[in-house]
Structure formats: structure tokens, C-alpha cells
Amino acid sequence: MFSKKGLGLISLPLLATAPLMAEDVSVELFTTNNVWMMVCTALVFLMHLGFACVETGFTQSKNTVNILFKNTFIVAIGLLTYTLCGFNIMYPGDFNFMDGVFGFAGPGVGVDINDAEAVAANLTSAYNTGYTWYTDFIFQAMFAATAATIVSGAVAERIKLGPFLIFSVLLVAIAYPITGSWKWGAGWLDQMETPFYDFAGSTLVHAVGGAAALVCAFILGPRLNKYTADGKIKPILGHNMPLASIGAFLLWLGWFGFNGGSVLSADPALTSLTLVTTNLAAAGGVISAGLLTWILFKKPDLGMALNGALAGLVGITAGADQMSPNEAVIIGLIAGVIVVFSVQFFDKIKIDDPVGAISVHLVCGIWGTLAVGIFGNLAGGAQLVSQLIGAVSIIVFTIVFTFVTFGIIKAVLGVRVDEKEEIEGLDEHEHGAEAYPSFSKTSGVL
């Protein structure tokens, strides 16, 4: 997913002259492309509601307000940090500090309101035949907060709010755009002899969030009473499976924009193929995860089926535009199997992940990235090696970054609530509020 951009501060200019158009693109085609990209932007925004619902449904009712607050703030953090510096780090135009590794085009994003020529060019197809400057920015910005949202689910029910938000700022403002620039900003991964390929972010978005989630969950430790003294796993059930189901379906719907928009135009053939492969992979993930839990546990598990859908979606994201429908089904089926065994594995090593975020986003993100070298138009040994190099380098960078930043935050501020707060709930202690107050006479409310 590449972006073409320039420099300046955000401002909404008024055009006094007729818009300029690229010679090979009609006004009608450009408008269609741009409108599709804006629709996809809205769909990706909707995914944040999906993340909030999934995390809330899979956790205990006493932490609901805390989780909803985190997910609300993460969207705002993502938008503002991406405006301040993220966009210009991810798409620096010039890697002016380390060639192919880090560049920064300066603070802010937009075009200079006083430069009439720049304004005219950047708000028409002279900037890009698929979208205007601002559509480009806002679509990319919607992706930025996703990585921190993934972390939120893995550390739910025991992390202090302030330290989590500080870490989210650092992750979204620095780590995510740096690794994103290595491919989408035409950095070193894109410059390899066989370029690393990640269409919409199986590694660049999902594995980044999943890797950060793994480190944070490890440093925090498991929730109280999650594991017994003799090492057995004690399930802590989610309080609202209807809400979790709504969240999963909202995420599935949002992936129409996440992958469909990554075509970066309304190209009929490529967009329709991408939507088909995306949805078939999700369906495959549901079937394999649902059936596998039915076989293993003798009863079908709704939570695993929902995560199976998300696993299939994450798995297809790296190569949604490169796969045939049949290959997409296979990728989704394998992702659904992987997520079931991955969730069990992390439980066995006592990495407590209330929503399965590490398994869905990190493990299935790696699978989806490697699948590009195994299936589809780019399949081959050289491509598989490039996919492995890209996934490993991005994940290692994110792990090191998270260990350092989250470790410093822990040393300075502490990152875990005390035992009393965790037992009684973060809603009461962090927010002084209840998600489900009792409207009875005994509560003092008529």
C-alpha cells in the first residue's frame, strides 16, 4: 500500500480555480476512485468499534468502561500522532537519516494553504489518479491506531490506564510508521532484489500489534487466578458473547475497506477479486476453527469460531490481491487451525491474552505473510525468503522497541493495577463508573 505525498500543515483550502486533472484520467473516473477510497476509510474506522465490542465481550463486566475508554482514546491518539509525525515518517519521500531505514519529512501533514499550485495539484488526480492528498492521509491514518488496539485486548483487565495510553502514543507515533516505511514508504524491504510484499498489512499492521501485545502481556503477567498453583488453566469467561459476536462481524465488514481500499482505487477487477478472497478466507477460518474445537473439546466453541474469522482475515491480508478464490479458502482454513493451537500454546506457557489477540494478529499475521510466497501470483522460493526476512525484521524491531519503551514505563510509573483494583474492577477504581448500573430503589435511583 503505497502513498504519494508532499509536505506542509493540515488545512482545508478553498479552490478558486477549476480543478486540474491528469491527462489520462477523466473527472468521472477520478471521482469514483476517490469516493470509493473515502467509503473504505469509513469502513476501516468502523473496525475500531468492532475491536471495542470484541474486547468488551470477551472480558469481565467490571472492566467494561475501562475497555471502552481505552478504545475511544486509541482512535484519537492514532489520528493525532499520525497527523503530527506518523504520516511523514511512514512516507518520508527521502530516507534522510538512514537510507531505506528511517526518514522524516517534517512535522505536520497537508499542503501549504498559501501555495495555490500545490493546493490545486494535491486535491486532484494530478496528485494521484485514485485519490486526493487528504483522502490518502485519512485512509492511512485509520490504519495507524489499529496496532495499539490489538495491544489493548491482550493486556485487558490488569493494566493501568495512563501507562497504557503513553505506550500507545509511542507505538503509533514511532514504531508503526518506521516499520511501515520499510515497505509502503519504499524503504529497504521494498528495495530488495525480490521485494517483500504485504498488500494490506498482515505483518506491517497486524503482526506489529501482535508482537507488541506479546511483550506487554509477558511483562504484565497473567490476570489473578488465571492459572492455579499446580499450573492448570482456569478460564475467565467473557461476560457478553452477543457483544463479542457483533464486534467480530463489524470487523469482518470493516475488512471490506481494510483490504478493498488497499487497492488504492476503484479498479473493478482488482477490487472485486480482493473482496472475494478476503471473505472466502474469513469463511474458511470460521469453518476450520469451529470444527476443530468441536473435535478437540467435544463441543463447538463460539469464541474460537469468531477468532477463526479474524484469523482468516488477517491471514489473507498480505496477499488478498494475489490469490485465487480457492487459494484464499485454503489460507483461511489453515489460519483457523493455527489460531486454535496458538491460543492453547500461549495458555500453556502462561501468556494471558483475554481475547486471543496475539494468536490472531501475530501468529496468523506471520502465516499470511509467508503464504504470499507459497500461493498466488508471487509464489516461489525467492519470494518466500523475502517474506520471511520482512516478517522477522519487522517483528524483531517491534519486540525490541516494546521491551525498551514498556520496560521504562514500568520502571518509572508502574504498569499494573494493584490486587484490590483488579479484583473489584477497573471501572470502579480507574473511572468511578459502572457499565451496567442497577436502576433499582436500593441503588438510590428511581
Long-range contacts (C-beta under 8 A, 24 or more apart in sequence): 1-140, 1-184, 1-199, 1-200, 1-201, 1-262, 1-264, 2-184, 2-185, 2-186, 2-264, 3-87, 3-90, 3-91, 3-136, 3-140, 3-184, 3-185, 4-127, 4-128, 4-136, 5-87, 5-91, 5-93, 5-109, 5-133, 5-136, 5-137, 6-93, 6-111, 6-118, 6-122, 6-133, 7-88, 7-93, 7-105, 7-106, 7-108, 7-112, 8-108, 8-109, 8-110, 8-111, 8-112, 8-113, 8-115, 8-118, 9-108, 9-109, 9-110, 9-112, 9-113, 10-83, 10-108, 10-109, 10-110, 11-110, 11-111, 11-113, 12-134, 13-111, 13-113, 13-119, 13-123, 15-119, 15-120, 15-123, 16-116, 17-116, 17-120, 19-120, 19-123, 19-124, 20-120, 20-121, 20-124, 20-126, 21-124, 21-125, 21-126, 22-124, 22-125, 22-126, 22-129, 24-129, 25-125, 25-129, 29-129, 30-124, 30-125, 30-129, 32-266, 33-129, 33-130, 33-131, 33-265, 33-266, 34-130, 34-131, 34-132, 34-135, 35-266, 36-260, 36-261, 36-265, 36-266, 36-271, 37-130, 37-131, 37-135, 37-136, 37-139, 37-261, 37-264, 37-265, 37-266, 38-135, 38-138, 38-139, 39-257, 39-261, 40-139, 40-256, 40-257, 40-258, 40-260, 40-261, 41-135, 41-138, 41-139, 41-142, 41-257, 41-261, 42-257, 43-253, 43-254, 43-255, 43-256, 43-257, 43-258, 43-260, 43-261, 44-139, 44-142, 44-143, 44-254, 44-257, 44-258, 44-261, 45-75, 45-142, 45-254, 46-250, 46-253, 46-254, 46-257, 47-146, 47-250, 47-251, 47-254, 47-255, 47-257, 47-258, 48-74, 48-75, 48-145, 48-146, 48-149, 49-247, 49-250, 50-246, 50-247, 50-248, 50-249, 50-250, 50-251, 50-252, 50-253, 50-254, 51-146, 51-149, 51-150, 51-152, 51-153, 51-247, 51-251, 52-247, 53-243, 53-244, 53-246, 53-247, 53-250, 54-153, 54-244, 54-247, 54-248, 54-251, 54-306, 54-355, 55-152, 55-153, 55-156, 55-247, 55-354, 55-355, 56-240, 56-243, 56-244, 56-247, 57-238, 57-239, 57-240, 57-241, 57-242, 57-243, 57-244, 57-245, 57-246, 57-247, 58-153, 58-156, 58-238, 58-244, 58-303, 58-354, 58-355, 58-356, 59-156, 59-157, 59-238, 59-239, 59-354, 59-355, 60-157, 60-236, 60-238, 60-239, 60-425, 61-239, 61-240, 61-435, 61-436, 62-424, 62-425, 62-426, 62-427, 62-428, 63-156, 63-157, 63-425, 63-426, 63-427, 64-239, 64-427, 64-435, 64-436, 65-426, 65-427, 65-431, 65-433, 65-434, 65-435, 66-161, 66-426, 66-427, 66-430, 66-431, 67-152, 67-156, 68-435, 69-161, 69-431, 70-152, 70-161, 70-164, 70-165, 71-149, 71-152, 73-165, 73-168, 74-145, 74-148, 74-149, 74-152, 74-168, 75-145, 77-145, 77-148, 77-165, 77-168, 77-169, 77-172, 78-141, 78-142, 78-144, 78-145, 78-146, 78-148, 78-172, 79-141, 79-144, 79-145, 81-144, 81-169, 81-172, 81-173, 82-109, 82-137, 82-140, 82-141, 82-144, 82-172, 82-173, 82-177, 83-108, 83-109, 83-137, 83-141, 84-108, 84-173, 85-173, 85-177, 86-141, 86-144, 86-172, 86-173, 86-176, 86-177, 87-137, 87-140, 87-141, 87-177, 89-174, 89-177, 89-178, 89-181, 90-140, 90-176, 90-177, 90-178, 90-180, 90-181, 90-184, 90-185, 91-140, 91-181, 91-184, 91-185, 92-181, 92-185, 95-181, 95-187, 99-188, 100-182, 100-187, 100-188, 100-191, 101-178, 101-182, 101-187, 101-188, 102-178, 102-181, 103-181, 103-185, 109-137, 110-134, 110-137, 128-264, 129-265, 130-264, 130-265, 130-266, 131-264, 131-265, 139-261, 143-201, 143-205, 143-258, 144-172, 144-176, 144-177, 145-172, 146-205, 146-206, 146-209, 147-171, 147-172, 147-175, 147-176, 147-205, 147-208, 147-209, 147-212, 148-172, 148-209, 148-212, 149-209, 150-206, 150-209, 150-210, 150-212, 150-213, 150-357, 150-361, 151-209, 151-212, 151-213, 151-216, 151-357, 153-213, 153-353, 153-354, 153-355, 153-356, 153-357, 154-213, 154-214, 154-216, 154-217, 154-353, 154-354, 154-355, 154-357, 154-358, 155-213, 155-216, 155-217, 155-220, 156-354, 156-355, 157-223, 157-236, 157-354, 157-422, 157-426, 158-220, 158-221, 158-223, 158-224, 158-416, 158-417, 158-422, 159-216, 159-220, 159-415, 159-416, 159-417, 160-413, 160-414, 160-415, 160-416, 160-417, 160-430, 161-426, 161-430, 162-413, 163-409, 163-410, 163-413, 163-414, 163-415, 164-415, 166-409, 166-413, 167-216, 167-402, 167-405, 167-406, 167-409, 170-405, 171-212, 171-401, 171-402, 171-405, 174-401, 175-208, 175-212, 175-397, 175-398, 175-401, 175-402, 176-205, 176-208, 178-397, 179-204, 179-208, 179-394, 179-397, 179-398, 180-204, 182-390, 182-393, 182-394, 183-390, 189-386, 189-389, 189-390, 189-393, 189-394, 192-386, 192-389, 193-382, 194-382, 194-383, 194-385, 194-386, 195-386, 196-386, 196-387, 196-389, 196-390, 197-318, 197-319, 197-322, 197-372, 197-378, 197-383, 197-386, 197-387, 198-317, 198-318, 198-369, 198-372, 198-390, 199-259, 199-262, 199-317, 199-318, 199-319, 199-320, 199-321, 199-322, 200-258, 200-259, 200-262, 200-317, 200-318, 200-320, 201-258, 201-262, 201-317, 201-318, 202-314, 202-315, 202-316, 202-317, 202-318, 202-319, 202-364, 202-365, 202-366, 202-368, 202-369, 203-318, 203-365, 203-366, 203-368, 203-369, 203-390, 203-391, 203-394, 203-395, 204-394, 205-317, 205-365, 206-314, 206-317, 206-360, 206-361, 206-362, 206-364, 206-365, 206-368, 207-361, 207-362, 207-365, 207-366, 207-369, 207-391, 207-394, 207-395, 207-398, 208-394, 208-395, 208-398, 209-357, 209-361, 209-362, 210-357, 210-358, 210-360, 210-361, 210-362, 210-363, 210-365, 211-362, 211-394, 211-395, 211-398, 211-399, 211-402, 212-398, 212-399, 212-401, 212-402, 213-353, 213-357, 213-358, 213-361, 213-362, 214-351, 214-358, 214-362, 214-399, 215-399, 215-402, 215-403, 215-406, 216-402, 216-406, 217-351, 217-352, 217-353, 217-358, 218-351, 219-403, 219-406, 219-407, 219-410, 219-415, 220-415, 220-416, 221-352, 221-416, 222-350, 222-351, 222-352, 223-352, 223-354, 223-422, 224-419, 224-422, 224-423, 226-350, 226-352, 227-350, 227-352, 233-347, 233-348, 236-354, 238-303, 238-354, 241-302, 241-303, 244-303, 244-306, 245-302, 245-306, 248-306, 248-307, 248-309, 248-310, 251-309, 251-310, 251-313, 252-279, 252-282, 252-309, 252-310, 252-313, 255-282, 255-313, 255-317, 258-317, 259-316, 259-317, 259-320, 262-320, 262-321, 263-321, 270-321, 273-321, 274-320, 274-321, 276-325, 276-328, 277-316, 277-320, 277-321, 277-323, 277-324, 277-325, 277-327, 277-328, 278-313, 278-316, 278-317, 278-320, 278-328, 280-325, 280-328, 280-329, 280-332, 281-312, 281-313, 281-315, 281-316, 281-320, 281-328, 281-329, 281-331, 281-332, 281-335, 282-309, 282-310, 282-312, 282-313, 282-316, 282-332, 283-309, 283-312, 283-329, 283-332, 284-312, 284-328, 284-329, 284-330, 284-331, 284-332, 284-333, 284-335, 284-336, 285-309, 285-310, 285-311, 285-312, 285-313, 285-315, 285-332, 285-333, 285-335, 285-336, 285-339, 286-312, 286-336, 287-333, 287-336, 288-332, 288-333, 288-334, 288-335, 288-336, 288-337, 289-336, 289-337, 289-339, 289-340, 290-336, 292-336, 292-337, 292-340, 293-340, 296-340, 303-356, 304-339, 304-340, 304-343, 307-339, 307-343, 307-356, 307-359, 307-360, 308-335, 308-336, 308-339, 308-340, 310-339, 310-360, 310-364, 311-335, 311-336, 311-338, 311-339, 311-359, 311-360, 311-364, 312-336, 312-364, 314-360, 314-361, 314-364, 314-365, 314-368, 315-364, 315-365, 315-367, 315-368, 315-371, 316-368, 316-371, 317-365, 317-368, 318-365, 318-368, 318-369, 318-371, 318-372, 318-387, 319-368, 319-371, 319-372, 319-375, 319-376, 319-378, 322-372, 322-375, 322-376, 322-377, 322-378, 323-375, 323-376, 324-376, 327-375, 327-376, 330-375, 331-367, 331-368, 331-371, 331-375, 334-367, 334-371, 335-364, 335-367, 335-368, 338-363, 338-364, 338-367, 339-363, 339-364, 362-395, 365-391, 366-391, 366-395
